[in-house]
Amino acid sequence: MQTITTATGKVFQVAWCGLSTIDYVLRFGVRGESMTDVLQVFMNPDETETILHTFDERTNEYNGYTVFRGVDLKSNGEIVVSLSQE
């Protein structure tokens, strides 16, 4: 199972997470959450100042991804969140 943990400790289950080497945008696919909840959390820069991506027993830390770039709702219900640094 993969999770994203925000700076305030909110935890979301994700299908994947990665930093693009083309545009340097951090993207991840949130599962099992409402669009309202996802927008409320990830549009808040206080929540996204530090993001921890945990996959199995490995954790990657992303700092300063406070610029909300948008979301994309996939046909399978996954919500792809895009964040960048200032």
Secondary structure, DSSP 8 states (H G I E B T S, - for coil): -EEEE-TT--EEEEEEEEE-TTT--EEEEE-S--HHHHHHHHT-HHHHSEEEEEETTEEEEEE---EEEEEEE-TTS-EEEEEE--
